[in-house]
């Protein structure tokens, strides 16, 4: 009878996943970027995914011209790599799109690349892969994130609230306007963070592998895995959770170091990234760091609380949520905050331009989502009708703002 009950519970969670993920997938496919123009970061991932899917490697011989001073930063972040060139980014995001590129029937097209900052420089022709596989991958990954969030939420509340919470995450945050739009690193990183967090509740060995895949996608997500494992170890008074999660995460880190050794000739974590990020992260300078934190929250065009204002009313619920949260929820939430602090210490708050809203807080939101749900169930839902109504208005505002960017930007 217990096995039968477990089966029905699993089916229920699978149904919950589908109820959330499938409608969002249809919406994401309609609003994804299928044509140029394309952001420099996402175009870089497209080049790698296309090369990986069609030739089985990550060396971008067809784009060597893009490392010359005249064309650097014009359309992609291409850097020298051994005897060739490659993207500066880790392989996690391109690897998800590579299978579709392997079977996609449309060939790459030749386009001209201009340097707008130097109009006297003649344009060059490069191969531009089709963007269909990238659009589909981005939409599928983002919809999967929302579906898995619903499953994670169902461990903490009733199914109805879990589904509504997942829809709020899927429609009222940058998961839609950024991660589902094109082949950023954020969507794949969120996918593995949510997978690791969900599995850390009961399958920590597998959770470690999920977090390890996140590290292979966005290396500093390692702090989320560490915080989850150490928090569970502390609360359980046992090193076992930290070891179980740490082993799988370490495999992802080892894979990243091995990849960088093969591609860039050096067994490092940073790979093709500039040394400036590590320098900023380890410097003693704090004024710019605090400025980044404030602007990441309230900047008119990049602020997390500006584009997802429903989060403001969840802040007072942090103490109540902390008392209620199990260790796996606490650990990932702490790790998400640490991740964002590392990001803001190493880099600017804005994340550049040519996208709608914020993007750097996305991994933090993925890690902290179960905790944020508890902020709602343990505080907002128990307040007055007026405050609950205000929260609903803020959710609607978040969805409208996000939709404006996802549809029209």
VMD Tcl script that draws the C-alpha trace (Angstrom):
set ca {
  {0.00 0.00 0.00}
  {2.86 2.37 0.77}
  {4.45 1.70 -2.63}
  {1.07 2.31 -4.27}
  {0.66 5.58 -2.38}
  {4.18 6.62 -3.42}
  {3.31 5.87 -7.04}
  {0.21 8.06 -6.95}
  {2.14 10.83 -5.25}
  {4.79 10.68 -7.96}
  {2.13 10.74 -10.67}
  {0.55 13.72 -9.00}
  {3.86 15.56 -9.04}
  {4.40 14.64 -12.68}
  {0.95 16.03 -13.48}
  {1.75 19.17 -11.52}
  {4.96 19.57 -13.50}
  {3.04 19.28 -16.78}
  {0.26 21.67 -15.71}
  {2.89 24.36 -15.15}
  {5.58 23.58 -17.71}
  {3.53 22.86 -20.84}
  {1.48 26.09 -21.03}
  {4.57 28.14 -20.20}
  {6.52 26.30 -22.89}
  {3.98 27.35 -25.51}
  {4.18 30.96 -24.35}
  {7.97 30.95 -24.19}
  {8.25 29.54 -27.71}
  {6.03 32.34 -29.01}
  {8.09 35.10 -27.39}
  {11.65 33.73 -27.76}
  {14.17 35.43 -30.08}
  {14.20 33.44 -33.33}
  {15.98 36.05 -35.45}
  {18.70 38.68 -35.23}
  {19.59 40.98 -33.51}
  {21.05 38.83 -30.75}
  {22.93 39.72 -27.57}
  {26.71 39.32 -27.65}
  {26.66 36.80 -24.75}
  {23.94 34.63 -26.25}
  {25.46 34.76 -29.73}
  {28.68 33.43 -28.22}
  {26.83 30.43 -26.79}
  {25.09 29.88 -30.13}
  {28.43 29.70 -31.96}
  {29.70 27.08 -29.50}
  {26.46 25.06 -29.56}
  {26.49 25.02 -33.36}
  {30.14 23.97 -33.52}
  {29.62 21.32 -30.86}
  {26.53 19.94 -32.57}
  {27.88 19.92 -36.12}
  {31.63 19.26 -35.67}
  {31.86 17.82 -32.16}
  {34.30 20.39 -30.76}
  {34.24 23.93 -29.36}
  {36.97 25.53 -31.48}
  {35.51 28.31 -33.63}
  {37.83 28.37 -36.64}
  {35.12 30.01 -38.76}
  {35.08 32.98 -36.38}
  {38.80 33.61 -35.85}
  {38.47 37.13 -37.24}
  {36.44 38.08 -34.17}
  {39.51 37.99 -31.89}
  {41.19 40.83 -33.80}
  {41.08 44.23 -32.05}
  {38.82 45.68 -34.74}
  {36.02 43.18 -34.14}
  {36.36 42.09 -30.53}
  {33.06 42.55 -28.63}
  {31.15 43.33 -31.83}
  {28.99 40.19 -31.91}
  {30.57 37.54 -29.63}
  {33.10 37.01 -26.84}
  {35.70 34.99 -28.76}
  {39.18 34.54 -27.24}
  {42.38 32.72 -28.24}
  {42.38 29.02 -27.36}
  {45.48 26.90 -27.98}
  {46.02 26.95 -31.77}
  {42.52 28.28 -32.48}
  {39.80 30.41 -30.86}
  {36.85 29.60 -28.62}
  {34.10 31.22 -26.58}
  {35.18 32.60 -23.22}
  {32.21 30.93 -21.50}
  {31.94 27.44 -19.96}
  {30.28 24.72 -22.05}
  {27.17 24.04 -19.94}
  {24.67 26.21 -21.82}
  {25.86 25.37 -25.36}
  {25.88 21.66 -24.54}
  {22.10 21.71 -24.03}
  {21.46 23.22 -27.47}
  {24.09 21.14 -29.32}
  {21.84 18.07 -29.93}
  {19.29 20.22 -31.76}
  {22.02 21.85 -33.83}
  {23.22 18.36 -34.80}
  {19.91 17.61 -36.54}
  {18.67 21.07 -37.52}
  {18.10 21.20 -41.29}
  {18.84 24.92 -41.80}
  {22.42 25.83 -42.68}
  {24.42 28.71 -41.23}
  {24.16 31.96 -43.18}
  {26.85 34.50 -43.99}
  {26.34 37.91 -42.39}
  {28.40 41.08 -42.27}
  {29.74 42.26 -38.92}
  {30.39 45.98 -38.39}
  {32.25 47.76 -35.65}
  {29.89 50.61 -34.80}
  {32.53 52.22 -32.58}
  {34.94 52.39 -35.52}
  {32.97 53.23 -38.67}
  {36.15 53.41 -40.78}
  {36.81 49.70 -40.21}
  {35.54 47.59 -43.08}
  {32.90 44.95 -42.25}
  {33.78 41.26 -42.32}
  {31.69 38.22 -43.19}
  {31.14 35.44 -40.67}
  {28.92 32.38 -40.47}
  {25.80 32.94 -38.35}
  {24.16 29.69 -37.23}
  {20.37 29.41 -37.29}
  {18.78 30.62 -34.07}
  {15.89 28.15 -33.99}
  {17.65 25.51 -31.87}
  {18.77 28.16 -29.40}
  {15.24 29.57 -29.10}
  {13.71 26.12 -28.56}
  {16.36 25.12 -26.03}
  {15.93 28.34 -24.07}
  {12.15 27.96 -23.96}
  {12.27 24.28 -22.97}
  {14.84 24.91 -20.25}
  {12.91 27.85 -18.77}
  {9.61 25.93 -18.81}
  {11.33 22.99 -17.13}
  {12.64 25.32 -14.43}
  {9.09 26.49 -13.68}
  {7.77 22.93 -13.66}
  {10.46 21.76 -11.27}
  {9.78 24.74 -9.03}
  {6.17 23.60 -8.80}
  {7.35 20.16 -7.69}
  {9.73 21.68 -5.15}
  {6.98 23.94 -3.84}
  {4.65 20.96 -3.42}
  {7.02 19.63 -0.77}
  {6.26 22.74 1.29}
  {2.61 23.58 0.60}
  {-0.57 22.37 -1.11}
  {-0.61 21.61 -4.84}
  {-2.73 24.63 -5.78}
  {-0.41 27.09 -4.05}
  {2.61 25.29 -5.53}
  {1.26 25.67 -9.07}
  {0.34 29.34 -8.58}
  {3.75 30.05 -7.07}
  {5.47 28.43 -10.04}
  {3.40 30.52 -12.46}
  {4.37 33.67 -10.57}
  {8.02 32.67 -10.97}
  {7.49 31.80 -14.63}
  {5.62 34.98 -15.58}
  {6.70 37.64 -13.10}
  {10.48 37.32 -13.16}
  {13.34 37.43 -15.63}
  {12.88 33.69 -16.15}
  {10.51 34.72 -18.95}
  {11.96 37.96 -20.31}
  {15.63 36.87 -20.18}
  {16.25 33.15 -19.62}
  {13.44 31.95 -21.92}
  {14.28 34.47 -24.62}
  {17.65 33.28 -25.92}
  {20.65 31.10 -25.09}
  {21.92 32.81 -21.95}
  {23.80 30.88 -19.30}
  {21.11 31.84 -16.81}
  {18.40 29.42 -17.90}
  {20.60 26.31 -17.84}
  {22.20 27.41 -14.56}
  {18.74 27.90 -13.04}
  {17.70 24.47 -14.29}
  {20.55 22.72 -12.50}
  {20.23 24.84 -9.36}
  {16.54 24.00 -9.03}
  {17.27 20.34 -9.79}
  {19.99 20.23 -7.15}
  {17.83 22.00 -4.58}
  {14.85 19.72 -5.20}
  {16.94 16.56 -5.01}
  {18.79 17.76 -1.92}
  {15.64 17.16 0.10}
  {16.04 13.38 -0.18}
  {18.60 12.34 -2.83}
  {21.75 14.25 -1.97}
  {24.13 12.23 -4.15}
  {22.02 13.12 -7.19}
  {21.64 16.67 -5.91}
  {25.41 17.02 -6.00}
  {25.43 16.05 -9.67}
  {22.78 18.68 -10.37}
  {24.81 21.35 -8.61}
  {27.90 20.10 -10.44}
  {26.17 20.68 -13.78}
  {25.41 24.23 -12.60}
  {29.12 24.74 -11.89}
  {29.92 23.56 -15.42}
  {27.49 26.21 -16.65}
  {28.26 29.12 -14.33}
  {31.26 28.34 -12.09}
  {30.48 30.53 -9.08}
  {27.21 28.67 -8.48}
  {29.52 26.38 -6.51}
  {28.76 28.54 -3.47}
  {25.11 27.41 -3.65}
  {26.11 23.75 -3.51}
  {28.49 24.46 -0.64}
  {25.90 26.40 1.34}
  {23.26 23.71 0.83}
  {25.54 20.87 1.90}
  {27.05 22.69 4.87}
  {23.69 23.94 6.13}
  {22.24 20.46 6.05}
  {25.35 19.09 7.74}
  {25.10 21.71 10.50}
  {21.42 21.15 11.13}
  {21.73 17.36 11.12}
  {24.98 17.42 13.13}
  {26.55 15.15 10.53}
  {29.10 15.63 7.76}
  {27.30 13.17 5.53}
  {25.08 15.73 3.68}
  {28.09 17.92 2.93}
  {30.06 14.95 1.63}
  {27.21 13.60 -0.50}
  {26.47 16.94 -2.12}
  {30.13 17.88 -2.28}
  {31.21 14.80 -4.24}
  {28.78 15.42 -7.09}
  {29.54 19.13 -7.16}
  {33.26 18.38 -7.21}
  {32.74 16.24 -10.31}
  {31.27 19.26 -12.08}
  {34.17 21.41 -10.94}
  {36.66 18.78 -12.11}
  {34.92 18.62 -15.49}
  {35.15 22.40 -15.80}
  {38.87 22.42 -14.94}
  {39.50 19.59 -17.39}
  {37.58 21.42 -20.12}
  {39.61 24.57 -19.59}
  {42.83 22.57 -19.69}
  {41.86 20.99 -23.01}
  {40.59 24.19 -24.62}
  {42.77 26.93 -23.13}
  {45.82 24.91 -22.12}
  {45.50 25.72 -18.42}
  {43.68 23.69 -15.73}
  {41.87 26.69 -14.24}
  {38.37 27.57 -13.11}
  {38.21 30.88 -14.97}
  {39.04 29.47 -18.42}
  {38.58 32.15 -21.06}
  {37.31 34.81 -18.66}
  {39.31 37.96 -18.09}
  {41.43 38.11 -14.93}
  {39.57 41.27 -13.95}
  {36.68 39.27 -12.49}
  {38.88 37.38 -10.07}
  {40.75 40.58 -9.23}
  {37.52 42.41 -8.43}
  {36.17 39.52 -6.38}
  {39.26 39.37 -4.15}
  {39.93 43.11 -3.85}
  {39.38 45.05 -0.60}
  {37.37 47.76 -2.37}
  {33.84 47.96 -0.90}
  {32.25 51.23 -2.02}
  {31.61 49.98 -5.54}
  {30.42 46.67 -4.10}
  {27.77 48.33 -1.94}
  {26.76 50.52 -4.86}
  {26.31 47.41 -6.99}
  {24.11 45.80 -4.34}
  {21.83 48.84 -4.07}
  {21.54 49.37 -7.83}
  {20.95 45.67 -8.46}
  {17.85 46.03 -6.29}
  {16.42 49.42 -7.22}
  {17.94 50.67 -10.48}
  {15.13 51.89 -12.80}
  {16.14 49.62 -15.69}
  {17.97 46.79 -13.92}
  {16.51 46.62 -10.42}
  {15.24 43.29 -9.14}
  {12.62 44.95 -6.93}
  {11.59 47.30 -9.75}
  {10.72 44.58 -12.26}
  {9.50 41.97 -9.73}
  {7.99 44.22 -7.03}
  {6.02 41.37 -5.43}
  {9.32 40.39 -3.80}
  {9.14 43.52 -1.63}
  {6.24 42.14 0.41}
  {8.06 38.84 0.93}
  {10.94 40.52 2.79}
  {9.09 40.89 6.14}
  {8.30 37.18 5.99}
  {11.95 36.13 6.15}
  {12.02 35.42 9.93}
  {8.82 33.33 9.83}
  {10.00 31.47 6.74}
  {13.38 30.75 8.35}
  {11.71 29.16 11.37}
  {9.61 26.93 9.12}
  {12.14 26.09 6.41}
  {13.82 22.67 6.31}
  {17.58 22.61 5.98}
  {17.61 22.03 2.22}
  {15.50 25.17 1.70}
  {17.63 27.23 4.07}
  {20.87 26.05 2.50}
  {20.00 26.90 -1.08}
  {18.54 30.26 -0.07}
  {21.75 31.18 1.76}
  {23.77 29.95 -1.19}
  {21.71 32.03 -3.59}
  {22.38 35.20 -1.61}
  {26.09 34.38 -1.43}
  {26.14 33.72 -5.16}
  {24.64 37.12 -5.93}
  {27.09 38.86 -3.59}
  {30.01 37.17 -5.34}
  {28.58 38.18 -8.71}
  {28.14 41.79 -7.66}
  {31.63 41.93 -6.16}
  {33.25 40.55 -9.30}
  {31.25 42.42 -11.92}
  {28.99 45.40 -12.50}
  {25.38 45.29 -11.37}
  {23.80 45.91 -14.77}
  {24.94 42.91 -16.80}
  {25.26 45.10 -19.88}
  {22.40 46.11 -22.14}
  {20.10 44.80 -24.89}
  {17.89 42.75 -22.58}
  {14.83 43.54 -20.48}
  {15.08 44.02 -16.72}
  {17.62 42.16 -14.60}
  {19.63 39.01 -15.23}
  {22.33 38.57 -12.58}
  {19.82 37.87 -9.76}
  {18.22 34.99 -11.70}
  {20.36 32.23 -10.21}
  {19.72 33.62 -6.75}
  {15.98 33.55 -7.38}
  {16.21 29.93 -8.52}
  {18.06 28.91 -5.37}
  {15.88 30.95 -3.00}
  {12.51 30.21 -4.63}
  {11.36 27.55 -2.10}
  {12.30 29.90 0.74}
  {10.46 32.78 -0.91}
  {7.38 30.58 -1.17}
  {7.54 30.09 2.60}
  {7.80 33.85 3.02}
  {4.40 33.97 1.37}
  {2.73 31.03 3.10}
  {4.10 31.84 6.57}
  {3.62 35.61 6.48}
  {1.76 37.23 3.55}
  {-1.05 34.68 3.52}
  {-1.62 35.20 7.24}
  {-1.93 38.97 7.05}
  {-4.95 41.18 6.49}
  {-7.11 41.12 3.38}
  {-5.70 44.51 2.41}
  {-2.09 43.37 2.48}
  {-2.90 40.19 0.58}
  {-4.68 42.30 -2.03}
  {-1.65 44.57 -2.32}
  {0.51 41.49 -2.85}
  {-1.76 40.35 -5.68}
  {-1.52 43.81 -7.28}
  {2.27 43.62 -7.09}
  {2.24 40.17 -8.69}
  {0.08 41.53 -11.53}
  {2.44 44.48 -11.94}
  {5.41 42.10 -12.11}
  {3.71 39.98 -14.78}
  {2.75 43.03 -16.85}
  {6.28 44.48 -16.66}
  {7.84 41.16 -17.57}
  {5.40 40.55 -20.41}
  {6.13 43.98 -21.86}
  {9.77 43.06 -22.25}
  {9.21 39.44 -23.29}
  {6.75 40.38 -26.03}
  {7.82 43.81 -27.27}
  {11.49 44.42 -26.38}
}
mol new
graphics top color blue
foreach p $ca { graphics top sphere $p radius 0.5 }
foreach p [lrange $ca 0 end-1] q [lrange $ca 1 end] { graphics top cylinder $p $q radius 0.2 }
display resetview
